[in-house]
Amino acid sequence: MSLSLRLFSALLLTLFLSACAATEPPVVEAPAEPAPPAMPVSPLDAFTAVVQTEDALVVRRGPGSAESAPARGSLTFLSPSPDGSSVAAAVGGTLFLVSRADGSILKLDEGPADRIYTGSWSADEAFFHFGYYVPAANGAMGAGDIRTFDRVNQVVTRVGCSASKAVLAALPDGSLLVRNTDNIYQVEADGCGTLRTVDARKLHHVLPSPDGGYLAYILRDLVFNRDRRAYEPDSTLHIESTAGSEPVKVIGDKYSPRNLSWSLDGSELLYDVAPPADEAMRAVSIYTVSDGRSSYLIPPSSSQAMTHAHSSPSGRHVLVRVTGQDGSADWQVKLSGAPFVQALPLPDAGTASIRWVGDDHLLVQAEDGSSHVLSLASGTPERTALDRVVLWLWPSE
């Protein structure tokens, strides 16, 4: 075969193969599986949080996990159980109990938006006793009642009180401390039988210890001044055992005791005073029940006033309100073992409320409605802005 013929045959073969290839179906690659959408990262992922929306109460337990109940209005009452397992919260006249373990929301009571709630947990935390009333003229307690929630049987029952509308404390012996406008009563938890009556008309800022063992109050009365031969008003801080002991005078009127708060275990009472050497400033004092003595949290300073002290759940840290001579004020914290207080990184919008939600965490509500959490775990306070309106939270276990 000549060379030209061989070239011609090769050309025909190439054209034929090209034509065959053009008729074969194209190879189509299978599309890649689309990646699942990533859950949005929220600072609340590290907590179990009780969140408030415009029309609901929501318990958020991590991404994609939430329980909710209809609720409208502002938070007016909040009482966490001492063991941290639950929190009772009143929103817009409705009282809820929120469980940390499963995020369940149980409605205990509901009424008008201006209903006022009080409450206390029993020593074994099996019962939550609560009172409610609608404010009446001249500071009186209007229509209301006192009831008990049984956590085991999940039922609410009436205690049976006819006059009292507010619960002050559940006492260690199982009885209750309740009150109306004028009197404080120790009553039986079943039937409201009266065990003791105290005239409360001269008692102000009455505050039971969380364990129900003690009652602190400021007694406002007239005391006879022998030098001036006249009666003068006197406001003295007292503590007495709820078992019925004689009141113990903690500090007198010349120190102007104010702003009482108890440690969670009831071993210490925090309050602020005006040191006689500089009445313009105030200092925080701590009364220890076991030895009956008071000591300053921080020595008094002429450059600032410390007030409204609140200890963390274990008592390791203390939150205080600090006001300078120029009138500027903010919240600061004294960490365990530190001889001084340090500033907190509070939101620029201003602080509407601040509360302990654990030994190393503070929940802050800013004046613009936003929520923030302050962590003290590293020793240096750190603030995280939350992406929801949060009423309460627990760090994840």
C-alpha positions in Angstrom: 0.0 0.0 0.0 1.3 3.4 -1.0 2.1 6.0 1.6 -0.6 8.3 0.4 -3.2 5.5 0.7 -2.1 4.7 4.3 -2.4 8.3 5.3 -5.8 8.5 3.8 -7.0 5.4 5.7 -5.6 6.8 9.0 -7.5 10.0 8.4 -10.8 8.1 7.8 -10.3 6.1 11.0 -9.7 9.2 13.0 -12.8 10.8 11.6 -14.9 7.7 12.4 -13.7 7.5 16.0 -14.4 11.2 16.5 -17.9 10.7 15.2 -18.5 7.8 17.6 -17.2 9.7 20.6 -19.6 12.6 19.8 -22.6 10.3 20.0 -21.7 8.8 23.5 -23.6 10.4 26.4 -21.5 12.9 28.5 -20.3 11.7 31.9 -22.3 13.5 34.6 -20.7 13.7 38.1 -23.1 13.2 41.1 -23.7 16.4 43.0 -22.0 16.7 46.4 -24.3 16.2 49.4 -25.3 19.7 50.7 -23.8 20.4 54.2 -26.5 20.7 56.9 -27.1 24.2 57.9 -25.0 25.2 60.9 -26.8 26.0 64.1 -26.3 29.7 64.9 -23.8 30.1 67.7 -25.3 31.8 70.7 -23.6 32.8 74.0 -26.6 31.1 75.7 -25.3 27.7 74.4 -23.2 27.5 77.6 -26.3 27.9 79.9 -29.8 26.7 80.5 -31.7 30.0 80.3 -35.2 31.3 81.2 -35.8 33.7 78.3 -38.7 36.2 77.9 -40.1 37.1 74.5 -42.9 39.5 73.7 -45.6 36.9 74.5 -43.9 33.9 76.0 -41.6 32.5 78.7 -39.1 30.2 77.0 -36.6 27.7 78.6 -33.6 27.4 76.2 -31.5 24.3 76.9 -28.9 24.5 74.1 -29.4 25.0 70.3 -32.7 23.7 69.1 -34.0 22.7 72.5 -36.7 24.9 74.1 -40.0 24.7 76.0 -42.4 27.7 76.2 -45.5 29.0 77.9 -47.7 32.1 77.1 -46.6 35.0 79.2 -46.8 38.8 78.9 -45.6 41.6 81.2 -42.7 42.4 83.4 -40.8 40.2 85.9 -42.1 41.1 89.4 -40.9 38.2 91.6 -38.1 35.6 91.4 -37.1 32.9 93.8 -34.6 30.2 92.9 -34.7 27.0 95.0 -31.7 26.7 97.3 -30.5 23.5 95.5 -30.6 25.3 92.1 -33.0 22.8 90.6 -35.9 25.2 90.0 -36.8 28.8 89.9 -40.2 30.4 90.7 -40.9 33.5 88.6 -43.9 35.9 88.3 -44.4 37.6 85.0 -47.3 39.9 84.5 -49.5 38.5 87.2 -48.8 34.8 86.5 -46.5 32.7 88.7 -44.5 29.9 87.0 -42.1 27.2 88.2 -39.3 26.4 85.8 -37.3 23.1 86.2 -33.6 23.1 85.3 -33.5 19.3 84.6 -36.1 19.1 81.8 -36.9 22.7 81.0 -40.5 22.2 82.0 -42.7 25.3 82.8 -45.5 24.8 85.2 -48.1 27.5 85.9 -48.8 27.7 89.6 -51.1 30.7 89.7 -52.5 33.6 87.6 -54.3 36.8 88.1 -54.3 40.5 87.2 -51.1 42.1 86.0 -50.7 44.1 89.2 -50.8 41.1 91.5 -47.9 41.0 94.0 -46.2 37.6 94.8 -44.1 36.5 97.8 -42.8 33.1 98.5 -40.4 30.7 100.3 -39.1 27.2 99.9 -39.4 24.6 102.6 -36.3 23.3 104.3 -36.4 20.0 102.3 -37.5 21.9 99.1 -40.5 19.6 98.7 -42.8 22.6 99.0 -43.0 26.1 97.7 -45.2 28.4 99.8 -46.4 31.5 98.1 -48.7 34.4 98.8 -50.3 37.0 96.6 -52.4 40.2 96.8 -53.4 43.2 94.8 -52.1 46.5 96.4 -54.9 48.6 98.0 -55.0 52.2 99.3 -52.5 53.4 101.9 -50.1 50.5 101.3 -52.6 47.9 102.4 -52.9 44.4 101.0 -56.0 43.9 99.0 -57.6 40.7 97.8 -55.3 37.7 97.9 -54.4 34.3 99.5 -51.6 32.0 100.7 -51.0 28.7 99.0 -48.6 25.8 98.8 -47.2 23.9 95.8 -46.4 20.2 96.5 -43.5 19.4 94.1 -43.9 15.6 94.6 -47.7 15.5 93.8 -47.6 18.5 91.5 -50.6 20.2 93.2 -51.4 23.6 94.6 -53.5 23.8 97.8 -54.7 26.6 100.1 -53.0 27.1 103.4 -56.2 28.4 104.9 -55.3 31.9 106.1 -58.0 34.5 106.2 -56.1 37.7 107.1 -52.5 37.3 105.8 -51.6 37.6 102.2 -47.8 37.5 102.2 -45.3 34.7 102.9 -42.1 35.8 104.7 -40.5 32.4 105.4 -40.9 28.7 105.7 -39.5 27.9 109.2 -37.3 24.9 110.0 -40.0 23.3 112.1 -42.4 23.2 109.1 -44.5 26.2 110.1 -44.8 29.5 108.1 -44.1 33.1 108.8 -46.8 35.2 107.1 -48.1 38.7 107.5 -50.7 41.3 106.6 -50.3 45.0 106.8 -50.0 45.3 110.6 -49.0 41.9 112.0 -46.6 39.0 111.5 -47.9 35.5 112.3 -46.3 32.2 112.8 -48.8 29.7 111.5 -49.2 26.0 110.8 -48.6 25.2 107.1 -51.8 23.1 107.0 -54.8 25.1 108.2 -53.0 28.3 109.1 -53.5 27.8 112.9 -51.8 30.8 114.7 -48.8 29.8 116.8 -47.5 33.3 117.5 -48.4 37.0 116.7 -46.0 39.9 116.4 -47.1 43.6 116.0 -45.2 44.7 112.9 -46.3 48.3 112.7 -42.9 49.5 114.0 -40.9 46.9 112.1 -39.4 48.0 108.8 -37.4 46.2 106.1 -38.3 42.9 107.7 -36.1 40.2 106.2 -36.0 36.5 107.2 -32.9 34.5 106.6 -33.1 32.1 103.6 -33.1 29.1 106.0 -36.0 30.6 108.0 -33.9 30.5 111.2 -33.7 34.3 111.9 -35.5 37.5 111.3 -33.8 40.8 110.8 -35.6 44.2 110.9 -35.1 47.8 111.7 -37.2 48.9 114.7 -38.4 52.5 114.4 -39.5 53.8 117.8 -39.2 56.8 120.1 -36.4 56.6 122.7 -36.2 59.0 125.7 -33.1 61.2 125.6 -32.3 61.9 129.3 -30.0 64.9 128.4 -32.6 66.6 126.3 -35.5 65.3 128.4 -37.4 64.5 125.2 -38.4 61.5 123.1 -36.4 61.1 119.8 -36.9 58.8 116.8 -34.6 55.8 116.8 -34.0 53.2 114.1 -32.1 50.2 115.4 -31.2 47.0 113.6 -32.3 43.9 115.4 -32.0 40.1 114.8 -34.1 37.5 116.5 -34.5 33.7 116.2 -37.8 32.6 114.6 -38.0 30.0 117.3 -39.0 32.9 119.6 -35.8 34.3 121.3 -35.4 37.8 122.6 -34.3 40.3 119.9 -30.6 41.0 119.7 -29.5 44.6 119.0 -27.0 44.6 116.2 -26.4 48.3 115.8 -28.0 51.6 116.8 -29.6 54.6 115.2 -26.4 56.8 115.1 -25.0 54.4 112.4 -28.2 54.6 110.3 -28.3 50.9 109.3 -29.9 50.2 105.9 -30.2 47.8 103.0 -30.2 44.4 104.7 -29.3 41.1 102.9 -28.6 37.6 104.2 -26.0 35.1 103.1 -27.7 32.0 101.6 -26.9 29.8 104.6 -28.2 32.4 107.1 -24.9 32.7 108.9 -24.2 36.3 108.1 -26.3 39.5 107.7 -24.9 42.2 105.4 -26.0 45.9 105.8 -24.6 49.3 105.3 -24.0 52.1 107.8 -22.9 55.7 108.1 -19.7 55.8 110.1 -20.0 58.6 112.7 -16.7 60.1 111.6 -18.1 60.8 108.1 -21.8 60.6 107.9 -21.8 61.6 104.2 -20.2 58.2 103.3 -21.4 54.7 103.9 -19.7 51.4 104.5 -20.8 47.7 104.4 -20.8 45.8 107.6 -21.2 42.0 108.1 -22.8 40.6 111.2 -21.9 37.0 112.0 -24.7 35.3 113.8 -22.5 32.7 115.5 -20.4 35.1 117.5 -22.7 38.1 117.5 -20.2 40.6 116.1 -20.0 42.9 113.1 -17.0 43.8 111.0 -16.5 46.0 107.9 -16.3 44.4 104.5 -13.8 47.1 103.5 -12.6 49.8 105.9 -14.7 53.0 105.5 -13.4 55.5 102.9 -14.0 59.2 102.7 -13.9 59.1 98.9 -16.8 56.6 98.3 -19.9 55.1 99.7 -20.6 51.3 99.6 -24.2 50.1 99.9 -26.6 47.3 98.9 -24.2 44.4 99.5 -25.2 40.9 98.3 -23.0 37.8 98.8 -22.7 35.0 96.2 -24.5 31.7 97.0 -21.5 30.3 98.8 -20.6 33.6 100.4 -17.2 33.6 98.7 -17.8 36.9 96.8 -19.7 40.1 97.7 -21.4 42.5 95.2 -21.6 46.1 96.3 -23.0 49.4 95.0 -20.2 52.0 95.0 -20.9 55.8 94.8 -18.2 58.4 94.5 -18.1 61.9 95.8 -19.2 63.2 92.4 -22.4 61.1 92.6 -21.3 58.6 90.0 -22.3 55.0 90.9 -21.7 51.5 89.7 -21.6 47.9 90.9 -18.3 46.4 92.0 -17.3 43.0 93.5 -15.0 41.9 96.3 -13.7 38.5 95.2 -12.8 35.9 97.8 -9.5 36.7 99.5 -9.1 40.1 97.9 -8.6 43.1 100.3 -10.3 45.4 97.8 -13.3 45.7 95.5 -12.9 45.9 91.7 -15.0 47.4 89.0 -17.3 45.3 86.8 -17.4 45.6 83.0 -21.1 46.8 83.0 -23.0 47.6 79.8 -22.7 51.2 78.6 -26.5 51.6 78.6 -26.6 51.5 82.4 -27.7 48.8 84.8 -31.3 48.2 85.6 -30.8 45.2 87.8 -28.0 42.7 88.7 -28.2 39.4 90.6 -26.1 36.4 91.4 -27.0 33.3 89.3 -24.2 31.2 90.6 -21.1 31.6 92.6 -19.1 32.9 89.6 -21.8 34.5 87.5 -23.9 37.6 87.6 -26.9 38.3 85.4 -27.3 42.0 84.4 -30.3 43.7 82.9 -29.3 46.9 81.1 -31.6 50.0 81.0 -32.0 49.5 77.2 -33.6 46.1 77.9 -30.6 43.9 76.9 -29.2 41.1 79.0 -25.6 40.4 79.9 -23.7 37.8 81.9 -20.6 38.5 83.9 -18.2 35.7 84.6 -15.8 35.8 87.5 -14.3 32.4 87.0 -10.9 33.6 85.8 -10.6 36.2 88.6 -11.0 39.0 86.1 -14.6 39.9 85.5 -15.6 39.3 81.9 -18.9 40.5 80.3 -20.8 38.7 77.5 -23.8 40.3 75.8 -26.7 37.9 75.4 -28.8 37.7 72.3 -32.1 37.3 74.2 -33.9 38.9 77.2 -32.9 36.5 80.0 -34.6 36.4 83.4 -32.5 33.6 84.9 -29.8 31.2 83.8 -27.9 28.2 85.0 -24.3 27.3 83.8 -24.4 24.1 81.8 -23.2 21.0 83.8 
